[in-house]
Amino acid sequence: MANYAIFDEQYYLSQYPWVKPAIDTGVIKSGQEHFEKYGQAGGLTKVSRYFDEATYLAGNPDIAALVRTPNNPNAPFATGLDHFIQYGYEEGRTRVSPEYNEAFYVANNRQLQPFIQNGTFKNGYQHFIEFGIKDGQFGTSFFETEYLQKNPDVRPFVESGALKTGREHYFNFGKNDPSRSATFIGSSGNDMIAGAGVGNTELIGVEVGLGTGNGFGEGRVYEGDGSNEFDTLTGGSGRDKFVLGDLIEGSKGNPAGTATFYIGPGFATIRNFTKGEDSILLGDNLSPFSDQFLILPINNNRDLAIQTNGLFVSRPDGSPGISSFDTIAVIEGGGNLSLNVLPESTVFRFLLG
């Protein structure tokens, strides 16, 4: 039975503007009615920001032979989308778009896992389409909501349908513009995050959301602390900032402060760190950096470790404690680096480089 849950009326009309006059004159009631009666069989595929025909066919090679082409005119499906609406959505296929990653979305929304297990949702994509998009969720490690917040000139193009997402803008245009910046974030699990672009890029291995803001952190809310995570953060060609700690948003009963990630089991592996360009961000407001952290070569002086040194912390269970000789990051190939506190550091944020 066909399922049209992914159909986005506004987006469809923006991609096929010649449908709107037919609605205005009463020939058809809506874009979805047009698609169901004519567009689906006619090969139209731009029905959602989060479905891409080429990605679906590439990620589901068993379907390609079932799609009609000039050399295969009697195949049962007009397009890959035609198959997805009739079968793929209900079958739980999730390799549908570069704007969505199933593993990331499920890991970034841990509360979904029992509902997927009991069959309430077939997968994270079903939740994302039916609820997540409306709630401002994003489907990849690209921090979509913050990018649109920091680049208001991009938002009208996304809203009009000229661009699917802020992520599409960044990878097509923004990453080649030194004035643009982007943030790539992780989940509560083990992540591999890579930077891209010639401008400033932030790499954060822990789970992050965007709150209402309280004057700190531009509304950013850290929803994970990196404990029991083993994340890999790989720098790109621009100026990368590897975030190992930062300010935390305040809320009722939980005042704002600073946090250091990866306390206890787990640490971040930093790759492609470029001295003189890249930096490391730590949240600390208790004493000078040199008193609270150690930087020392390891692995026969090949790599560089950052360890705590009598750092006052809130442990994962919420209890206070002192952390010493706990590795929070390893810089691969950084054994000969000497990291220093950068002049732009503040009492709340220490930047190493």
C-alpha positions as CSV (number, residue, x, y, z in Angstrom):
1,M,0.0,0.0,0.0
2,A,1.4,3.4,-1.0
3,N,2.7,5.6,1.8
4,Y,3.0,9.3,1.1
5,A,4.4,10.4,4.5
6,I,7.5,11.9,2.9
7,F,5.5,14.2,0.6
8,D,6.1,17.9,1.4
9,E,3.5,20.0,-0.3
10,Q,5.4,23.3,-0.1
11,Y,8.6,21.8,-1.4
12,Y,6.8,20.0,-4.3
13,L,5.2,23.2,-5.4
14,S,8.5,25.0,-5.2
15,Q,10.1,22.4,-7.5
16,Y,7.2,22.2,-10.0
17,P,5.7,25.8,-10.0
18,W,3.5,25.0,-13.0
19,V,1.3,22.9,-10.7
20,K,0.1,25.9,-8.6
21,P,-2.0,27.5,-11.3
22,A,-3.9,24.2,-11.6
23,I,-4.7,24.4,-7.9
24,D,-5.7,28.0,-8.1
25,T,-8.2,27.3,-10.9
26,G,-9.6,24.2,-9.1
27,V,-8.4,21.6,-11.6
28,I,-6.8,19.8,-8.7
29,K,-7.0,20.3,-5.0
30,S,-3.3,20.1,-4.0
31,G,0.2,19.3,-5.0
32,Q,-0.2,15.9,-3.4
33,E,-3.3,15.1,-5.5
34,H,-1.4,16.2,-8.6
35,F,1.5,13.9,-7.6
36,E,-0.7,10.9,-6.9
37,K,-2.7,11.3,-10.1
38,Y,0.0,12.4,-12.5
39,G,3.4,13.1,-11.1
40,Q,4.2,9.8,-9.6
41,A,3.7,7.9,-12.8
42,G,5.1,10.7,-14.8
43,G,8.5,10.4,-13.2
44,L,8.5,13.5,-10.9
45,T,10.8,12.8,-7.9
46,K,11.3,16.1,-6.0
47,V,8.7,15.6,-3.3
48,S,10.9,16.0,-0.2
49,R,14.1,17.7,1.0
50,Y,15.0,14.3,2.4
51,F,14.6,12.1,-0.6
52,D,17.0,12.0,-3.4
53,E,16.4,9.8,-6.4
54,A,20.1,9.2,-7.3
55,T,21.0,8.4,-3.7
56,Y,18.1,5.9,-3.3
57,L,19.0,4.0,-6.5
58,A,22.7,4.0,-5.6
59,G,22.0,2.8,-2.0
60,N,19.5,0.2,-3.1
61,P,21.0,-1.4,-6.2
62,D,18.4,-4.2,-6.2
63,I,15.8,-1.6,-7.4
64,A,17.6,-0.2,-10.4
65,A,16.6,-3.0,-12.7
66,L,12.9,-2.4,-11.7
67,V,12.8,1.2,-12.8
68,R,11.6,2.1,-16.3
69,T,14.2,3.4,-18.7
70,P,14.2,3.8,-22.5
71,N,15.9,0.4,-22.6
72,N,13.6,-1.1,-20.1
73,P,10.2,0.5,-20.8
74,N,8.1,-2.3,-19.2
75,A,9.7,-2.2,-15.7
76,P,7.2,-2.0,-12.9
77,F,8.3,1.4,-11.4
78,A,8.4,4.8,-13.0
79,T,11.2,5.9,-10.6
80,G,13.1,4.9,-7.5
81,L,10.7,7.2,-5.6
82,D,7.8,5.3,-7.1
83,H,9.2,2.1,-5.5
84,F,10.0,3.9,-2.2
85,I,6.4,5.2,-1.8
86,Q,4.9,1.8,-2.7
87,Y,7.3,-0.4,-0.8
88,G,10.5,1.1,0.4
89,Y,9.2,3.3,3.2
90,E,7.3,0.4,4.7
91,E,10.3,-1.9,4.2
92,G,12.4,0.4,6.3
93,R,14.9,1.5,3.7
94,T,16.9,4.5,5.0
95,R,19.6,5.1,2.4
96,V,17.5,7.8,0.7
97,S,19.4,11.1,0.8
98,P,22.7,12.8,1.6
99,E,20.7,14.9,4.0
100,Y,19.9,12.0,6.3
101,N,22.1,9.4,8.1
102,E,20.2,6.7,9.9
103,A,23.0,5.7,12.3
104,F,23.6,9.3,13.3
105,Y,19.9,10.1,13.9
106,V,19.3,7.1,16.0
107,A,22.4,7.6,18.1
108,N,21.6,11.3,18.5
109,N,18.0,10.4,19.7
110,R,18.6,7.6,22.1
111,Q,15.0,7.8,23.3
112,L,13.9,6.3,20.0
113,Q,15.6,3.0,20.3
114,P,12.9,1.2,22.4
115,F,10.2,2.5,20.1
116,I,12.1,1.1,17.1
117,Q,12.6,-2.2,18.9
118,N,8.9,-2.5,19.7
119,G,7.8,-1.6,16.2
120,T,6.3,1.8,16.9
121,F,8.7,3.1,14.3
122,K,10.3,1.0,11.7
123,N,13.5,3.1,11.9
124,G,14.8,6.5,12.8
125,Y,13.9,7.9,9.3
126,Q,10.2,7.2,9.9
127,H,10.4,9.2,13.1
128,F,12.4,12.0,11.4
129,I,9.9,12.4,8.6
130,E,6.8,12.3,10.8
131,F,8.0,14.2,13.8
132,G,11.7,15.1,13.8
133,I,11.6,17.7,11.0
134,K,8.7,19.5,12.7
135,D,10.7,19.5,16.0
136,G,13.7,21.1,14.3
137,Q,15.8,17.9,14.3
138,F,18.5,17.4,11.7
139,G,19.6,14.2,10.0
140,T,23.4,14.4,9.8
141,S,26.4,15.5,11.8
142,F,26.2,18.9,10.1
143,F,24.8,21.3,12.7
144,E,22.0,22.5,10.4
145,T,20.0,24.7,12.8
146,E,23.1,26.6,14.0
147,Y,24.3,27.1,10.4
148,L,21.0,28.7,9.4
149,Q,21.1,30.8,12.6
150,K,24.5,32.1,11.8
151,N,23.9,32.5,8.1
152,P,20.5,34.3,7.8
153,D,21.2,35.1,4.1
154,V,20.9,31.4,3.4
155,R,17.6,30.8,5.1
156,P,15.4,32.4,2.3
157,F,16.9,30.0,-0.3
158,V,16.1,27.0,1.9
159,E,12.6,28.2,2.7
160,S,11.9,28.8,-1.0
161,G,13.1,25.4,-2.0
162,A,16.0,26.7,-4.1
163,L,18.2,24.8,-1.6
164,K,17.1,21.7,0.3
165,T,19.0,22.5,3.5
166,G,21.8,24.6,4.9
167,R,24.0,21.6,4.6
168,E,23.4,21.6,0.8
169,H,24.4,25.3,0.7
170,Y,27.6,24.7,2.7
171,F,28.8,21.7,0.6
172,N,28.0,23.4,-2.7
173,F,29.1,26.9,-1.9
174,G,29.9,27.7,1.7
175,K,32.8,25.4,2.2
176,N,34.7,27.3,-0.5
177,D,34.0,30.7,1.1
178,P,36.5,31.6,3.8
179,S,33.9,33.8,5.5
180,R,31.6,30.9,6.2
181,S,32.0,28.6,9.2
182,A,30.4,25.3,10.0
183,T,30.1,22.9,13.0
184,F,30.0,19.1,12.8
185,I,28.8,17.3,15.8
186,G,28.6,13.8,17.2
187,S,26.2,11.6,19.1
188,S,26.2,9.7,22.4
189,G,28.1,6.9,20.7
190,N,31.5,6.5,19.0
191,D,31.7,9.0,16.1
192,M,34.0,9.8,13.3
193,I,33.6,13.5,12.5
194,A,35.5,15.2,9.7
195,G,35.8,18.8,8.9
196,A,35.4,20.3,5.4
197,G,35.8,23.8,4.0
198,V,38.4,26.5,3.7
199,G,37.0,28.7,6.6
200,N,36.6,28.0,10.3
201,T,35.2,24.6,11.2
202,E,34.3,23.2,14.7
203,L,34.5,19.5,15.4
204,I,32.5,18.3,18.4
205,G,32.3,14.6,19.2
206,V,29.6,14.8,21.8
207,E,25.9,15.3,21.3
208,V,24.8,18.9,20.9
209,G,21.5,20.7,20.5
210,L,20.4,24.3,20.0
211,G,18.4,25.9,22.9
212,T,16.9,29.2,23.5
213,G,20.2,30.6,24.7
214,N,20.9,32.5,27.9
215,G,23.7,34.9,26.8
216,F,26.3,32.1,26.6
217,G,27.3,29.8,23.7
218,E,24.8,31.3,21.2
219,G,22.0,29.0,22.4
220,R,24.2,25.8,22.1
221,V,23.3,23.1,24.6
222,Y,25.7,20.2,25.2
223,E,23.6,17.1,25.7
224,G,26.5,14.7,26.2
225,D,29.8,14.8,28.1
226,G,31.8,12.3,26.1
227,S,32.1,9.7,28.9
228,N,32.5,6.2,27.5
229,E,32.9,7.6,24.0
230,F,35.8,7.1,21.7
231,D,35.4,9.7,19.0
232,T,37.7,10.5,16.0
233,L,37.9,14.2,15.0
234,T,39.6,14.8,11.7
235,G,40.6,18.3,10.6
236,G,40.1,19.6,7.1
237,S,41.9,22.1,4.9
238,G,40.6,25.2,6.8
239,R,41.1,26.4,10.4
240,D,39.7,23.7,12.6
241,K,38.7,24.0,16.2
242,F,38.6,20.7,18.1
243,V,36.2,21.1,21.1
244,L,37.1,19.1,24.2
245,G,35.1,21.3,26.6
246,D,33.2,24.5,26.7
247,L,30.5,26.6,28.5
248,I,27.3,24.7,29.3
249,E,23.9,26.3,29.1
250,G,22.2,27.2,32.3
251,S,18.7,26.2,33.1
252,K,16.4,26.1,36.2
253,G,18.2,24.3,38.9
254,N,21.3,23.9,36.8
255,P,23.4,27.0,36.6
256,A,25.7,27.8,33.7
257,G,29.3,26.8,34.0
258,T,32.0,25.0,32.1
259,A,32.5,21.4,31.3
260,T,35.4,19.2,30.1
261,F,34.4,16.3,27.9
262,Y,35.7,12.7,28.0
263,I,36.2,12.5,31.8
264,G,36.5,8.9,32.8
265,P,36.5,6.1,30.1
266,G,36.8,7.4,26.6
267,F,38.7,10.1,24.7
268,A,38.9,11.9,21.5
269,T,41.4,11.1,18.8
270,I,42.4,14.2,16.9
271,R,43.8,13.8,13.4
272,N,45.2,16.2,10.9
273,F,46.0,18.9,13.5
274,T,47.9,21.8,11.8
275,K,50.1,23.8,14.1
276,G,49.6,27.5,13.6
277,E,46.1,27.1,12.1
278,D,44.1,24.7,14.2
279,S,43.1,25.0,17.9
280,I,41.7,23.0,20.8
281,L,39.0,24.4,23.0
282,L,38.7,23.5,26.7
283,G,36.2,24.7,29.2
284,D,37.9,25.8,32.4
285,N,37.4,28.7,34.8
286,L,39.0,27.5,38.0
287,S,42.7,27.9,37.6
288,P,45.4,28.5,35.0
289,F,45.5,25.9,32.3
290,S,48.9,24.7,33.2
291,D,47.7,23.7,36.6
292,Q,44.8,21.6,35.5
293,F,46.0,19.7,32.4
294,L,49.1,17.9,31.2
295,I,50.4,17.6,27.7
296,L,52.9,14.8,27.1
297,P,54.2,12.8,24.2
298,I,53.1,9.1,24.1
299,N,53.6,6.1,21.8
300,N,57.3,6.5,21.4
301,N,56.9,10.3,21.0
302,R,54.7,9.8,18.0
303,D,51.5,11.2,19.4
304,L,50.5,13.8,22.0
305,A,48.1,13.2,24.9
306,I,46.1,15.8,26.9
307,Q,45.4,14.6,30.4
308,T,43.7,16.1,33.4
309,N,45.8,17.2,36.4
310,G,43.8,17.7,39.5
311,L,40.8,19.1,37.6
312,F,37.6,19.6,39.6
313,V,34.8,17.9,37.6
314,S,31.2,16.7,37.8
315,R,31.4,13.0,37.1
316,P,28.9,11.2,34.8
317,D,26.8,10.2,37.8
318,G,26.6,13.9,38.9
319,S,28.9,13.6,41.8
320,P,31.8,16.1,42.2
321,G,35.3,14.8,42.0
322,I,38.9,15.5,41.1
323,S,40.3,14.1,37.8
324,S,44.0,13.4,37.4
325,F,46.0,11.6,34.7
326,D,42.8,10.9,32.7
327,T,43.5,11.1,29.0
328,I,40.8,13.2,27.3
329,A,42.4,13.5,23.8
330,V,45.3,12.1,21.7
331,I,46.6,14.1,18.8
332,E,47.9,11.6,16.3
333,G,51.3,12.6,14.9
334,G,51.5,15.4,17.4
335,G,54.4,14.2,19.5
336,N,56.6,17.1,18.5
337,L,53.9,19.7,19.1
338,S,54.0,22.2,21.9
339,L,50.6,23.6,22.5
340,N,50.2,27.0,24.1
341,V,47.3,29.0,25.5
342,L,46.2,31.3,22.7
343,P,45.7,35.0,23.3
344,E,42.0,34.9,22.5
345,S,41.4,32.6,25.5
346,T,39.1,34.0,28.2
347,V,38.4,33.1,31.8
348,F,35.7,30.7,30.5
349,R,37.4,29.3,27.4
350,F,41.0,28.2,26.9
351,L,42.2,27.8,23.3
352,L,45.3,25.8,22.7
353,G,47.3,26.0,19.5
